[in-house]
Amino acid sequence: MVDINVTDQLARYVLGTLPQDLPANVQQEAKRSALNILGCVIGGARHSTVDMADEALADMTGPGQASLLGRGRKSDVLHATLINCIASSVYGYDDTHAEAIVHPSGPVFAAVLALSERMPVHGRDFLTAFALGVEVTCRLSKAISVPPARGTIAWSQTGITCSIGAVLASGKLLGLDVERMRWAIGIAASQASGMRSLHGTMCTALTPAHAGQTGLRAALLAARGFTGGNASLEKHNGYFDVFCEEANFPALVGGLGQHFEILRNTYKPYPCGIVIHPILDACLQMRREHALDIGQIARIDIKASPGAMALCNRRNPKDEFEAHVSLHHWAAAALIHGTAGIEVLDEACVHDPAVVALQDCINAVEEPAFGSDATEVTMGMKDGRTLVCRIDHGIGSASNPMTESQLEGKFLALSEPVVGAERSRRLIAACRNLENLADASVLARDAM
Protein backbone atom coordinates (compact mmCIF):
# COMPACT_ATOMS: atom_id res chain seq x y z
CA MET A 1 0.00 0.00 0.00
CA VAL A 2 1.28 3.48 -0.79
CA ASP A 3 2.18 5.81 2.05
CA ILE A 4 -0.91 7.99 1.70
CA ASN A 5 -4.52 7.17 2.48
CA VAL A 6 -6.35 8.96 -0.30
CA THR A 7 -9.57 7.04 0.38
CA ASP A 8 -9.72 8.56 3.85
CA GLN A 9 -8.76 12.01 2.58
CA LEU A 10 -11.56 12.01 0.02
CA ALA A 11 -14.13 10.80 2.55
CA ARG A 12 -13.15 13.48 5.08
CA TYR A 13 -12.95 16.25 2.49
CA VAL A 14 -16.37 15.60 1.00
CA LEU A 15 -18.10 15.10 4.34
CA GLY A 16 -16.41 18.14 5.87
CA THR A 17 -17.12 20.60 3.06
CA LEU A 18 -19.97 23.02 3.77
CA PRO A 19 -21.92 24.92 1.10
CA GLN A 20 -20.19 28.16 2.08
CA ASP A 21 -16.79 26.52 1.59
CA LEU A 22 -17.31 26.42 -2.18
CA PRO A 23 -16.21 29.66 -3.87
CA ALA A 24 -18.82 31.59 -5.83
CA ASN A 25 -17.28 30.68 -9.19
CA VAL A 26 -17.35 26.98 -8.27
CA GLN A 27 -21.02 27.20 -7.31
CA GLN A 28 -21.74 29.03 -10.56
CA GLU A 29 -19.98 26.37 -12.64
CA ALA A 30 -21.82 23.62 -10.78
CA LYS A 31 -25.11 25.30 -11.68
CA ARG A 32 -24.03 25.51 -15.32
CA SER A 33 -23.17 21.81 -15.20
CA ALA A 34 -26.53 20.99 -13.64
CA LEU A 35 -28.44 23.00 -16.25
CA ASN A 36 -26.54 21.39 -19.09
CA ILE A 37 -26.95 17.82 -17.88
CA LEU A 38 -30.62 18.28 -16.97
CA GLY A 39 -31.26 19.35 -20.56
CA CYS A 40 -29.38 16.31 -21.80
CA VAL A 41 -31.51 13.99 -19.64
CA ILE A 42 -34.79 15.50 -20.81
CA GLY A 43 -33.72 15.64 -24.45
CA GLY A 44 -32.65 12.01 -24.48
CA ALA A 45 -35.55 10.69 -22.42
CA ARG A 46 -37.59 9.31 -25.32
CA HIS A 47 -34.74 7.84 -27.34
CA SER A 48 -35.34 4.24 -28.40
CA THR A 49 -32.30 3.12 -26.40
CA VAL A 50 -33.83 4.55 -23.22
CA ASP A 51 -37.15 2.88 -24.08
CA MET A 52 -35.39 -0.43 -24.53
CA ALA A 53 -33.55 -0.27 -21.21
CA ASP A 54 -36.62 0.88 -19.29
CA GLU A 55 -38.86 -1.79 -20.78
CA ALA A 56 -36.31 -4.56 -20.26
CA LEU A 57 -36.01 -3.86 -16.54
CA ALA A 58 -39.40 -2.36 -15.63
CA ASP A 59 -40.91 -5.62 -14.34
CA MET A 60 -38.07 -5.98 -11.84
CA THR A 61 -38.21 -2.47 -10.34
CA GLY A 62 -39.58 -1.32 -7.01
CA PRO A 63 -42.18 1.23 -5.91
CA GLY A 64 -42.23 4.64 -7.56
CA GLN A 65 -39.95 6.91 -5.55
CA ALA A 66 -38.06 8.84 -8.20
CA SER A 67 -39.02 10.39 -11.52
CA LEU A 68 -38.02 9.13 -14.93
CA LEU A 69 -37.49 12.53 -16.50
CA GLY A 70 -39.39 13.18 -19.69
CA ARG A 71 -41.17 9.83 -19.39
CA GLY A 72 -44.09 10.76 -17.15
CA ARG A 73 -43.75 8.11 -14.46
CA LYS A 74 -41.75 7.10 -11.40
CA SER A 75 -39.70 4.08 -10.41
CA ASP A 76 -37.33 3.11 -7.62
CA VAL A 77 -34.27 5.26 -7.07
CA LEU A 78 -31.78 2.81 -8.59
CA HIS A 79 -33.77 2.30 -11.77
CA ALA A 80 -34.42 6.04 -12.06
CA THR A 81 -30.69 6.72 -11.73
CA LEU A 82 -29.91 4.21 -14.46
CA ILE A 83 -32.57 5.37 -16.92
CA ASN A 84 -32.03 9.09 -16.38
CA CYS A 85 -28.30 8.69 -16.84
CA ILE A 86 -28.70 6.65 -20.03
CA ALA A 87 -30.88 9.49 -21.28
CA SER A 88 -28.22 12.05 -20.34
CA SER A 89 -25.59 10.28 -22.43
CA VAL A 90 -27.50 8.72 -25.30
CA TYR A 91 -26.97 11.65 -27.68
CA GLY A 92 -23.37 12.24 -26.61
CA TYR A 93 -24.34 15.78 -25.55
CA ASP A 94 -23.07 15.50 -21.96
CA ASP A 95 -20.29 17.60 -20.44
CA THR A 96 -16.59 16.84 -20.77
CA HIS A 97 -13.47 17.56 -18.77
CA ALA A 98 -11.27 17.33 -21.84
CA GLU A 99 -7.93 16.89 -20.06
CA ALA A 100 -9.27 14.14 -17.80
CA ILE A 101 -11.13 12.46 -20.72
CA VAL A 102 -14.26 12.07 -18.58
CA HIS A 103 -17.96 13.01 -18.69
CA PRO A 104 -18.56 13.66 -14.99
CA SER A 105 -22.00 15.20 -14.46
CA GLY A 106 -24.53 12.62 -15.69
CA PRO A 107 -23.88 9.82 -13.17
CA VAL A 108 -23.53 12.21 -10.22
CA PHE A 109 -26.61 14.26 -11.15
CA ALA A 110 -28.81 11.21 -11.73
CA ALA A 111 -27.87 9.75 -8.36
CA VAL A 112 -28.39 12.89 -6.25
CA LEU A 113 -31.60 13.79 -8.10
CA ALA A 114 -33.06 10.36 -7.32
CA LEU A 115 -32.06 10.75 -3.66
CA SER A 116 -33.67 14.19 -3.50
CA GLU A 117 -37.04 12.55 -4.21
CA ARG A 118 -36.50 9.87 -1.56
CA MET A 119 -35.59 12.28 1.24
CA PRO A 120 -35.74 16.05 1.82
CA VAL A 121 -32.76 17.79 0.20
CA HIS A 122 -32.28 21.56 0.22
CA GLY A 123 -30.98 23.06 -2.99
CA ARG A 124 -27.74 24.26 -1.36
CA ASP A 125 -26.98 20.71 -0.18
CA PHE A 126 -27.86 19.28 -3.57
CA LEU A 127 -25.55 21.77 -5.27
CA THR A 128 -22.70 21.10 -2.84
CA ALA A 129 -22.92 17.32 -3.15
CA PHE A 130 -23.18 17.54 -6.94
CA ALA A 131 -20.22 19.91 -7.22
CA LEU A 132 -18.04 17.71 -5.01
CA GLY A 133 -18.98 14.55 -6.89
CA VAL A 134 -18.05 16.15 -10.21
CA GLU A 135 -14.85 17.57 -8.72
CA VAL A 136 -13.61 14.22 -7.40
CA THR A 137 -14.53 12.45 -10.64
CA CYS A 138 -12.38 14.86 -12.65
CA ARG A 139 -9.51 14.64 -10.19
CA LEU A 140 -9.61 10.86 -10.09
CA SER A 141 -9.58 10.59 -13.87
CA LYS A 142 -6.55 12.88 -14.03
CA ALA A 143 -4.84 10.83 -11.33
CA ILE A 144 -5.03 7.64 -13.39
CA SER A 145 -4.81 8.86 -16.98
CA VAL A 146 -3.11 12.25 -17.42
CA PRO A 147 0.72 12.38 -17.36
CA PRO A 148 2.66 11.92 -15.18
CA ALA A 149 0.10 9.23 -14.43
CA ARG A 150 0.37 6.24 -16.75
CA GLY A 151 -2.89 4.58 -17.68
CA THR A 152 -4.46 3.04 -20.74
CA ILE A 153 -7.06 4.47 -23.08
CA ALA A 154 -8.69 1.02 -23.17
CA TRP A 155 -10.56 1.90 -19.99
CA SER A 156 -13.51 4.28 -20.27
CA GLN A 157 -12.53 6.99 -17.80
CA THR A 158 -16.21 7.84 -17.33
CA GLY A 159 -17.01 4.24 -16.49
CA ILE A 160 -14.27 3.70 -13.97
CA THR A 161 -14.32 7.06 -12.15
CA CYS A 162 -17.92 8.29 -12.07
CA SER A 163 -19.08 5.68 -9.57
CA ILE A 164 -16.65 7.23 -7.06
CA GLY A 165 -18.00 10.71 -7.70
CA ALA A 166 -21.58 9.45 -7.44
CA VAL A 167 -20.95 7.54 -4.21
CA LEU A 168 -19.31 10.52 -2.54
CA ALA A 169 -22.17 12.84 -3.54
CA SER A 170 -24.78 10.29 -2.46
CA GLY A 171 -22.99 9.48 0.77
CA LYS A 172 -22.80 13.15 1.67
CA LEU A 173 -26.55 13.59 1.22
CA LEU A 174 -27.20 10.42 3.23
CA GLY A 175 -25.05 11.75 6.06
CA LEU A 176 -22.61 8.85 6.21
CA ASP A 177 -19.84 9.04 8.79
CA VAL A 178 -16.19 8.83 7.69
CA GLU A 179 -15.90 5.08 8.17
CA ARG A 180 -19.04 4.30 6.23
CA MET A 181 -18.02 6.70 3.49
CA ARG A 182 -14.73 4.81 3.16
CA TRP A 183 -16.70 1.58 2.90
CA ALA A 184 -18.98 3.15 0.30
CA ILE A 185 -15.98 4.17 -1.80
CA GLY A 186 -14.73 0.58 -1.67
CA ILE A 187 -18.10 -0.88 -2.65
CA ALA A 188 -18.31 1.47 -5.63
CA ALA A 189 -14.68 0.89 -6.62
CA SER A 190 -15.21 -2.87 -6.66
CA GLN A 191 -17.77 -2.47 -9.46
CA ALA A 192 -16.02 0.14 -11.61
CA SER A 193 -15.98 -0.85 -15.27
CA GLY A 194 -16.15 0.30 -18.87
CA MET A 195 -14.20 -0.43 -22.05
CA ARG A 196 -13.62 1.93 -24.96
CA SER A 197 -13.98 -0.94 -27.41
CA LEU A 198 -17.72 -0.62 -26.83
CA HIS A 199 -17.85 3.02 -27.87
CA GLY A 200 -20.07 3.23 -30.89
CA THR A 201 -22.66 0.91 -29.31
CA MET A 202 -25.52 1.38 -26.83
CA CYS A 203 -22.99 0.64 -24.09
CA THR A 204 -21.62 4.15 -24.62
CA ALA A 205 -24.68 5.37 -22.70
CA LEU A 206 -24.98 2.36 -20.41
CA THR A 207 -21.43 2.71 -19.04
CA PRO A 208 -21.95 6.06 -17.22
CA ALA A 209 -25.44 4.96 -16.16
CA HIS A 210 -24.01 1.85 -14.52
CA ALA A 211 -21.51 4.09 -12.73
CA GLY A 212 -24.23 6.36 -11.38
CA GLN A 213 -26.37 3.47 -10.21
CA THR A 214 -23.34 1.75 -8.71
CA GLY A 215 -22.42 4.87 -6.74
CA LEU A 216 -25.90 5.33 -5.30
CA ARG A 217 -26.26 1.63 -4.47
CA ALA A 218 -22.87 1.62 -2.75
CA ALA A 219 -23.86 4.56 -0.55
CA LEU A 220 -27.16 2.91 0.38
CA LEU A 221 -25.38 -0.34 1.26
CA ALA A 222 -22.74 1.39 3.37
CA ALA A 223 -25.45 3.32 5.21
CA ARG A 224 -26.77 -0.04 6.45
CA GLY A 225 -23.33 -1.24 7.54
CA PHE A 226 -22.22 -3.12 4.44
CA THR A 227 -18.42 -2.97 4.56
CA GLY A 228 -16.01 -2.16 1.75
CA GLY A 229 -12.58 -1.68 3.28
CA ASN A 230 -10.87 1.50 4.43
CA ALA A 231 -8.23 2.00 1.73
CA SER A 232 -9.76 0.54 -1.42
CA LEU A 233 -8.25 3.08 -3.78
CA GLU A 234 -4.59 2.92 -2.77
CA LYS A 235 -4.30 -0.55 -1.18
CA HIS A 236 -2.10 -3.17 -2.88
CA ASN A 237 -4.16 -4.73 -5.70
CA GLY A 238 -6.73 -2.01 -5.18
CA TYR A 239 -8.29 0.54 -7.52
CA PHE A 240 -5.10 2.26 -8.66
CA ASP A 241 -3.23 -0.99 -9.22
CA VAL A 242 -6.12 -2.25 -11.36
CA PHE A 243 -6.75 0.82 -13.50
CA CYS A 244 -3.34 2.36 -14.08
CA GLU A 245 0.34 1.52 -14.20
CA GLU A 246 1.33 4.56 -12.18
CA ALA A 247 -0.98 6.92 -10.32
CA ASN A 248 -0.54 10.65 -9.81
CA PHE A 249 -1.88 11.07 -6.27
CA PRO A 250 -1.36 14.86 -6.13
CA ALA A 251 -3.83 15.22 -9.00
CA LEU A 252 -6.44 13.57 -6.78
CA VAL A 253 -5.84 15.06 -3.34
CA GLY A 254 -3.44 17.95 -3.87
CA GLY A 255 -5.02 21.32 -3.16
CA LEU A 256 -8.42 19.92 -2.20
CA GLY A 257 -10.64 22.89 -1.45
CA GLN A 258 -8.11 25.31 -2.91
CA HIS A 259 -8.26 24.73 -6.66
CA PHE A 260 -11.14 23.14 -8.50
CA GLU A 261 -11.20 20.98 -11.61
CA ILE A 262 -14.93 21.61 -12.09
CA LEU A 263 -13.94 25.07 -13.33
CA ARG A 264 -12.40 23.33 -16.35
CA ASN A 265 -15.57 21.43 -17.19
CA THR A 266 -16.87 22.09 -20.69
CA TYR A 267 -20.22 21.79 -22.48
CA LYS A 268 -20.88 20.53 -25.96
CA PRO A 269 -22.44 22.65 -28.70
CA TYR A 270 -22.67 19.48 -30.82
CA PRO A 271 -23.90 15.98 -29.82
CA CYS A 272 -20.74 14.05 -30.58
CA GLY A 273 -17.24 13.43 -29.28
CA ILE A 274 -15.75 16.72 -28.11
CA VAL A 275 -12.62 16.10 -30.16
CA ILE A 276 -14.77 16.43 -33.32
CA HIS A 277 -16.08 19.88 -32.35
CA PRO A 278 -13.34 22.08 -33.83
CA ILE A 279 -13.70 20.18 -37.12
CA LEU A 280 -17.40 21.03 -37.12
CA ASP A 281 -16.68 24.67 -36.33
CA ALA A 282 -14.38 24.76 -39.36
CA CYS A 283 -16.78 22.98 -41.71
CA LEU A 284 -19.76 25.13 -40.74
CA GLN A 285 -17.68 28.32 -41.00
CA MET A 286 -16.42 27.36 -44.47
CA ARG A 287 -19.94 26.56 -45.60
CA ARG A 288 -21.16 29.97 -44.42
CA GLU A 289 -18.27 31.99 -45.80
CA HIS A 290 -17.89 30.36 -49.21
CA ALA A 291 -21.45 29.36 -50.19
CA LEU A 292 -20.06 25.92 -50.98
CA ASP A 293 -21.31 23.85 -53.87
CA ILE A 294 -20.75 20.38 -52.41
CA GLY A 295 -20.49 18.87 -55.88
CA GLN A 296 -17.42 21.01 -56.56
CA ILE A 297 -15.40 19.62 -53.61
CA ALA A 298 -12.59 17.40 -54.86
CA ARG A 299 -10.77 16.75 -51.60
CA ILE A 300 -11.00 17.56 -47.89
CA ASP A 301 -7.83 17.33 -45.80
CA ILE A 302 -8.27 17.48 -42.04
CA LYS A 303 -5.42 17.96 -39.61
CA ALA A 304 -6.91 16.51 -36.43
CA SER A 305 -5.74 16.28 -32.85
CA PRO A 306 -4.29 12.98 -31.60
CA GLY A 307 -7.44 12.47 -29.53
CA ALA A 308 -9.70 12.92 -32.54
CA MET A 309 -7.75 10.36 -34.53
CA ALA A 310 -7.53 7.89 -31.65
CA LEU A 311 -11.23 8.04 -30.79
CA CYS A 312 -13.12 9.18 -33.89
CA ASN A 313 -11.24 8.05 -37.01
CA ARG A 314 -14.20 6.02 -38.23
CA ARG A 315 -15.26 6.35 -41.87
CA ASN A 316 -18.79 5.37 -43.00
CA PRO A 317 -20.35 4.40 -39.64
CA LYS A 318 -23.03 1.76 -39.89
CA ASP A 319 -25.51 3.28 -37.41
CA GLU A 320 -26.24 6.18 -35.08
CA PHE A 321 -23.93 4.92 -32.35
CA GLU A 322 -20.89 4.61 -34.56
CA ALA A 323 -21.78 7.99 -36.08
CA HIS A 324 -21.43 9.58 -32.63
CA VAL A 325 -17.70 8.91 -32.83
CA SER A 326 -17.08 9.37 -36.57
CA LEU A 327 -15.35 12.61 -37.55
CA HIS A 328 -15.93 11.67 -41.20
CA HIS A 329 -19.70 11.46 -40.77
CA TRP A 330 -19.98 14.71 -38.85
CA ALA A 331 -17.78 16.68 -41.22
CA ALA A 332 -19.67 15.43 -44.28
CA ALA A 333 -23.11 15.93 -42.74
CA ALA A 334 -22.27 19.44 -41.51
CA LEU A 335 -21.03 20.47 -44.95
CA ILE A 336 -24.07 19.07 -46.75
CA HIS A 337 -26.83 20.05 -44.32
CA GLY A 338 -25.32 23.14 -42.68
CA THR A 339 -26.17 21.90 -39.20
CA ALA A 340 -24.66 19.71 -36.53
CA GLY A 341 -27.45 18.88 -34.10
CA ILE A 342 -29.28 15.75 -33.03
CA GLU A 343 -30.84 15.48 -36.49
CA VAL A 344 -27.41 14.55 -37.88
CA LEU A 345 -27.66 11.30 -35.90
CA ASP A 346 -30.89 10.29 -37.59
CA GLU A 347 -30.54 6.99 -39.45
CA ALA A 348 -31.63 8.72 -42.66
CA CYS A 349 -28.70 11.12 -42.34
CA VAL A 350 -26.24 8.38 -41.38
CA HIS A 351 -27.16 6.47 -44.55
CA ASP A 352 -27.74 9.49 -46.80
CA PRO A 353 -25.90 8.63 -50.05
CA ALA A 354 -24.58 12.17 -50.33
CA VAL A 355 -23.15 12.08 -46.80
CA VAL A 356 -21.63 8.65 -47.37
CA ALA A 357 -20.09 9.71 -50.69
CA LEU A 358 -18.57 12.90 -49.31
CA GLN A 359 -16.79 10.92 -46.60
CA ASP A 360 -14.70 9.29 -49.33
CA CYS A 361 -13.25 12.73 -50.12
CA ILE A 362 -12.04 13.20 -46.54
CA ASN A 363 -8.44 12.51 -45.62
CA ALA A 364 -7.82 12.93 -41.87
CA VAL A 365 -4.31 12.89 -40.46
CA GLU A 366 -2.98 13.37 -36.96
CA GLU A 367 -1.34 16.67 -36.06
CA PRO A 368 0.58 16.02 -32.83
CA ALA A 369 0.89 19.73 -32.05
CA PHE A 370 -2.89 20.24 -31.92
CA GLY A 371 -4.82 20.14 -28.67
CA SER A 372 -8.24 18.51 -28.59
CA ASP A 373 -9.89 21.86 -29.40
CA ALA A 374 -7.90 22.62 -32.56
CA THR A 375 -7.98 21.62 -36.22
CA GLU A 376 -7.17 22.77 -39.73
CA VAL A 377 -9.44 21.90 -42.64
CA THR A 378 -8.32 22.38 -46.25
CA MET A 379 -10.65 21.93 -49.21
CA GLY A 380 -9.46 21.40 -52.74
CA MET A 381 -12.13 22.51 -55.20
CA LYS A 382 -12.60 21.15 -58.71
CA ASP A 383 -12.12 24.66 -60.12
CA GLY A 384 -8.61 24.77 -58.68
CA ARG A 385 -9.31 26.87 -55.60
CA THR A 386 -7.96 25.91 -52.17
CA LEU A 387 -9.94 26.90 -49.10
CA VAL A 388 -8.42 26.74 -45.62
CA CYS A 389 -9.91 27.19 -42.17
CA ARG A 390 -7.95 26.82 -38.94
CA ILE A 391 -9.64 26.62 -35.54
CA ASP A 392 -7.40 27.13 -32.53
CA HIS A 393 -10.07 26.76 -29.84
CA GLY A 394 -13.43 25.25 -30.75
CA ILE A 395 -16.70 26.53 -29.33
CA GLY A 396 -17.37 24.91 -25.97
CA SER A 397 -13.71 24.31 -25.16
CA ALA A 398 -12.11 25.57 -21.96
CA SER A 399 -10.54 28.42 -23.94
CA ASN A 400 -13.77 29.29 -25.76
CA PRO A 401 -16.59 28.25 -23.41
CA MET A 402 -20.28 28.31 -24.23
CA THR A 403 -21.96 31.49 -23.05
CA GLU A 404 -24.96 31.55 -20.73
CA SER A 405 -27.16 32.34 -23.72
CA GLN A 406 -25.74 29.40 -25.69
CA LEU A 407 -26.27 27.04 -22.76
CA GLU A 408 -29.88 28.15 -22.38
CA GLY A 409 -30.45 27.81 -26.11
CA LYS A 410 -29.11 24.27 -26.00
CA PHE A 411 -31.29 23.47 -22.99
CA LEU A 412 -34.45 24.80 -24.62
CA ALA A 413 -33.76 22.93 -27.87
CA LEU A 414 -33.53 19.68 -25.90
CA SER A 415 -36.25 20.30 -23.34
CA GLU A 416 -39.10 22.11 -25.09
CA PRO A 417 -40.06 19.24 -27.44
CA VAL A 418 -40.40 16.97 -24.39
CA VAL A 419 -41.84 19.05 -21.52
CA GLY A 420 -42.91 22.25 -23.27
CA ALA A 421 -41.78 25.87 -23.16
CA GLU A 422 -43.30 26.87 -19.80
CA ARG A 423 -41.79 24.02 -17.79
CA SER A 424 -38.49 24.41 -19.61
CA ARG A 425 -38.27 28.06 -18.57
CA ARG A 426 -39.11 27.14 -14.97
CA LEU A 427 -36.37 24.54 -14.97
CA ILE A 428 -33.79 27.05 -16.23
CA ALA A 429 -34.79 29.42 -13.43
CA ALA A 430 -34.58 26.63 -10.86
CA CYS A 431 -31.09 25.64 -11.97
CA ARG A 432 -29.97 29.26 -11.90
CA ASN A 433 -31.30 29.55 -8.33
CA LEU A 434 -30.44 26.03 -7.20
CA GLU A 435 -28.76 26.98 -3.92
CA ASN A 436 -31.93 28.73 -2.74
CA LEU A 437 -34.44 25.99 -3.53
CA ALA A 438 -36.12 24.72 -0.37
CA ASP A 439 -36.70 21.37 -2.10
CA ALA A 440 -34.32 20.25 -4.85
CA SER A 441 -36.75 17.60 -6.08
CA VAL A 442 -38.68 20.35 -7.88
CA LEU A 443 -36.19 19.72 -10.71
CA ALA A 444 -37.49 16.19 -11.07
CA ARG A 445 -41.17 17.06 -10.75
CA ASP A 446 -41.05 19.75 -13.41
CA ALA A 447 -39.00 17.55 -15.74
CA MET A 448 -41.06 14.35 -15.43
N, C-alpha and C positions, 0 to 999 in steps of 0.2 A: 504494500500500500504506500502511496506517496505521502510525503510529510506535510500534508495539508488536507484538512477535512472540508472540502468544498460543499459536500452535501449539507453539513451542519451550517456552514456560512450562508448558504442560500435559504435554508429554512428560517434561520434567525433574521436574516435581512427582510425577507418578505413578510414574516409575521410582525416584525417590529416597525415596519414602515407605516406611518400615518398619512392620511390624505394631504395634510399640510406639509408633509416632507417632500412632496413632489413639486418641483418648480413649475411655475405657470406655463412655460413653454412645453414642458413634458405633458402636463394636463391637456394643453391645447392639441398636441400631436396625438395623444390618446383619443381625444374626441374626433379628430379627423379620421383616425384609423377605425373607430367604431362606426362612424357615418359611412365610410367606404365599404366596410365589410357587411354592414346591415343591408346596404343596397345590393351587394353581390348575392346575399342569401335570398332576398326577395326576388331578385331578377332571375335567379336560377331555380326557384322553387318548383316550377312546373315543367322542368326539363324531363324528358323521357327517362334519363338515367336516375333521377330522383324518384320518379314514379316507380321504377323497377325495384329500387332498393326498399322503398316504403312498403310496397305491396308484398315483396318477398318476406318481410319480417313482421308485418302488421299483426298476424295471428299470434305471435309470440311476445307481444308487448304488454306492458302493464297499464294500470289506470291512467287516465288523462291528467297529467300534472303540468305539462309544458307544451307550449304551442309549436306546431309545425308551421313556420312562417310561410305565408303565401299559399297555404294549403287548406286553411279553414277548419282545422281540427287540432286536437291535442293528443299527446301520447305520454309515456313515461319519460323521465328526464334523460335516460341514457339513449333511448331511441330518438328523442327530439334532438339531442346533441349530434348524433350521427347524421340524421337526415338534414338538419339545418346546415351542418358543415359540408356535406356533399354538395348541397345547393350553393354554398358560398364559393366552391372551387370548380364547379362543373363547367363554367365558361372560361376558366383561366383568368378571371378578372380580379382576383384577390391581390392583396398588397404583397410587396417584396422588399426584403432587406437585401439589396443586390450583392453586397460584399459577403454576407453570410450565406447566400444562396438558400434563403428560407422564406416561406410565406407564413408569417407568425400569427396573424389575427384570427383567422377563421376558427381553428380549434379552441383557442382561448375564449373567444366571444361566444361560441355556441355553448360551451360548458357553463360559463358564468350566467348567461341568459337563461338557460334551463334552471339553474339553481335559484335565480331570482324569482321564478314562478313557484318554486317549492317552499321558499322561506322568505320572510321580509328582507329586502336588501335596499338600502338607501343608494341613491345615485352616486354619491361621493365614494361609497365603499365599492360599488360596482366599478367605477372608473379607476379607482386605485388598484383593485385586484386585476383588472384587465390590463392596465398599463404595466404592472409588474410581471404578469405572465408573458406579455409580448417582449418586455425587456430581457427577461431571463432566456427566452427562446432564442432571441438574436445573439445574445452573449454565448450561449451554449453552442450554437452552430459555428460561431467564429472560433470557439475554443477547440473544435474538433476538425475544422475544415480549412481555415484561412491561415496561410503561413504567418508565423513559424510552425503552426500546427501542421501535422501531416496526416491527411485522411484520404479517402477515396471517393470519387464522384459516383461510384456505384450505389452508395447509400443515398436515399432521398433525405436531404437534411430536414425537410418539413416533417417527414414521417418519424424520424428518430429523435427530434428535439421538441416537437410541439406538445407531446404528452407531458413533458416536464413543465413547460410553461402552463399548460392547462391544469395540472395537478396543484401547482403552487397557487394559482389564482383561485381554484376551487377550495383548496385547503384553507386559504386565508378567509374566504367567506364563511366557511364552516366553523371557523374558530379553533382549528386544531392547535394543540400545543406543539412545542419544538420536536419532541420525540415522535409524536404521531405524524408530523409533517415529514420528518426524515423517513419514516416507514412508507408514507405515501409516495415520496420520490422513488423509493426502491421498487414499490409495486408497479408504478408507471414505467420505470426504466426497464423492468423485466419484460415488458411487452412492446418496447419500441421496435419499429420495423418500417420497411419501405424501400423498394429497389427502383432505381431509375430505368431499368430495362422495361418496366411496365408503364413508363410515360408513353402517351399516345394510346392509352386504353382507358376504360372506365375507372381503373385503379388509380389514375391520376387524381381523381376526386375522392376516392375511397380512402386513400392513404392518410391525408390530413384528418378526415372524419374519424377514422379509427383512433388517431392520436388524441383528438378531443374527447372522444368517448372513454378511451383508456384513462386519460387524466382525471376525468370526473369520477369514474368508477374507483380508481385508486384512492382518491380522497374519501369517498364514501366508505370504502373498506377500512381504511386506516382510522376513520372516526369511530368505528366499532371495535377497534383493537386488533385488526388484522396486521400482522407485522411484515416488515419489508427491509430489515437491516438498517444500520445507522450510517453507513458510508458506501452506499451502492454505486455512486458515481466514480469514486477514486479507488475503491478497494481492488486488490489484485484480482484479475479476471472479471472486473466489474465493467461498468458502462464505457469508460474511456478505453479500456483495453480491448473491448469488443469493437468499438466504432471508429477508432483511429489508431495510427501507428505511434503518434506522439501528440499529446495534448498541450494546449497553450492555456494553462490555468489562469494567468493574469487576465486573459480576455474574458474569462467567466466571472471572476470575483474581484479583479482589480478595479478600484474606484467605484465600488457599489455605492449608489446614492450620491455620487459626485459627477459622473458623466453618464450619459444615457444613450444607448444604441437606438431606442425608439425614435429619437430625433432624426435618424438616418433611414427611417422607414419610407417607402415610396409607394405611389398608387398608380395604377395602370390606366392610361387613356385608351388602350386597345386590349381586347380579350385574348391575349396570347402570351407566349413567353416574353418576359421583359427584354431579353436580349434581341428580340426582333424589332422592338419599338423604334429605334433610330432609323432602321431600314424603312419602316412605314412612314416616318416623318419625311424622309428623303423622297420616297416614291410619290406621296401625296403632294409634296411641295413641287416636284417636277411636273406633275400632272396639271397643277394649277398654273404654274408659270409659263408652260410651253404649249398649252392646249394640244396635248399629245394625240396624234393619230396612232393608235396601237398597232395598226397594220404596217406602219412605217418603221417599227422598231426591229433592228437587225440583231442586236446583242445587248445584254445587260450584264455588266460586270459589277459585282458587289464585293467590296472589301469589308469583311465582317470581323467582329471581335472573336477572340478564342472561345468565349462562352457560347456565342451564337453558333459557331461551327460545331462545337462539341455537343450541343443540346438540340439544335434545330436545323441541321443540314439534312433535310429530308424532302427529296423531290417527289412530286406526285403522290401525296398522301391518299390512302384508300378510303378514309372516312373522317368524320368530324374530329375524332380524338387525335388522330395523327396530324390533322391539319392544325390543331392547336400549336404544335411544335414543329411546323414546317415554314421556314423563312421563304422558301420558293412559292408556296401557296399564297402566303400573305402578300408578298411583293406583287405577284401577278394579279391577285384579286383587287388589291388597292389601285393598281394602275388601270385596270379595266373598268372597275365600278366606281372609283373615286371615293371610296369609304372603307373603313376598317373597324366595323362594329360587329355585333353578334351575328348579323345577317351574313357575314362572310364565312361563318361556320355552318351555314345551312348546307345540307347534302347537295342541293341543286347547284350551289356555288362551288362546292368541293369538286363536283364532277362536270362543271361547266366546260365544254370543249375548248372555249377560248382561254379560260384560266389554265387548263391543263397544257394547252399548246404553248402559251407564253412562258411557262416554266422551263420549257426546253431551251429558251433563249438566255436563261439566267446562268451565269457562271459565278459562283460564290467561292471566295478564297479567304483564308485566315490572314488577318493583319495583327501580328502580335502586339504592336504598339497601341492598339485601340482598346479602350475600356469598354465595358458592357453597354455604355450609353452612346457609343460613337460608331459611325460608318461612313463610307464613301461609295456612292452609286454613280456609275458611268454608263450612259446609253449611247450606243452607236446606231445612228439612223440610216436608213437605206438611201437617203439623199446625200450622205456623206458627212452630215453634222455629227458632232460629239457633244453630248450634254453631261454635265457633271454637277453633282450635289454632295456636299460634305456636311455631315451633322456631327458636331462635337459633343453635344449633350442633348439627348432626346427628351421630348416632353415627358414629364413624370419622373425623370431621374432625380437623384439627390441634388444635382447642380442646376436643374431646371424643373422644380417641382410643380405639380398641378396647383392651380390657384383655388381659392375657396369657391369661386364661381364655377370653375371647371369640375370640382368635386361634386357640387350640388347638381350641375347639369348631368353628370354621369349617374348620380343617385336617382334623379327623376326619370331618366331614360330607362333605368332598370325597374324602378318601383311603380311608376304610374300605370303601366299596362297590367299590373298584378293587383294592386290595392287602391288605385285611383289617385287623383291629384290631391284631394283634401287630406287623406291620411298620409300621403307622401310628404306633404308640407309639414304636417304635425310631427312626423318622425324626424325630419331635418331639425325642427326647432327643439325637439327633445334631445337629440344628440348634441346640439350646440349648447344645451343647458343641462347636460347630463349630471354634473356634480350637484345640482340643486333639486333634482327629482326626489320627491319623498319616497317613491316606489319605482325602482328601475324596471319592473316588469311591464310598465306601460309600453316599453319598446316592443315587447312580444305581443301584447294585446292589439296594438294598432297595426302590427304587421302580419297578423294571422289571416 
